[in-house]
């Protein structure tokens, strides 16, 4: 009995090919928990796509994935002096976001990140004059820019990239390759047309692996069902049942990521109102689970356990049976499945 990730494999891979066609020179990204699929699986899928390079988050991920992917590995986290050394093959390319970082990687293959309006990390325009001497002792694979997802000020992503292209060109720095993130296909095409001598390579993770929501589905198996009457006590904290119904034990707990949620940026009145309502319900131990039964998301009977969750299903809903599965609306990047089934 497991929390299972079901994959409509043909549909999932058709989406990969569609994205690849939209973004020539695509660099697949495999970081964190492998977008819910795991590093090994995504390395296999990147190989199937014919990718010559795979982007990973950290040097530790590069060390784990090097035996599953035979092409170049681009580490997205910038190098910092004093970091723990991790043995890596020469086909690993390090990202660098400072002049000091470039000097610290003598002989290495590097991609230099420039500071975008994300303001996360990257070299500044003032750093450019110092780059000429700094890059003499490294193997420069190109520059990179990581762009924001939303542009609430109405600015243009393409114009931001063009601005940096102009600065790099004015500084007489090599512009053979520019790695970009969070651009649309038509925006990438505009850049490629304007700078035909530069190869633009889009680093894509979420859109590639998770862009077709209907290609995947999580389901948790029902392990036990116990009928309860109003006032019956149950669970670790011996709470009272508010009404007649069923306690349903389903595969999927905190070790799987059930009950964990990344903070969200809320825009508009309605999303904020819903957030306030959820917070209010939580103060009286009413928390909606990700599991669906009888066409409705069901409430947690109590906070999820390590490997299972206990749900309350009211008596007016169909009684779940042991062995049946409940669809679970889970976030891929915070979920760890027990098994994956291709179908």
Helices and strands as residue ranges (DSSP letters): E 3-7, H 9-22, E 27-29, H 39-48, E 53-56, H 59-65, E 72-75, E 92-96, H 99-103, E 109-114, G 125-127, H 128-134, G 135-137, E 139-146, H 157-170, E 177-181, H 185-194, E 199-204, H 206-210, G 213-215, E 216-228, E 233-234, E 239-240, E 245-251, G 254-256, H 269-282, E 288-293, E 296-300, E 308-314, E 325-328, G 332-334, E 339-342
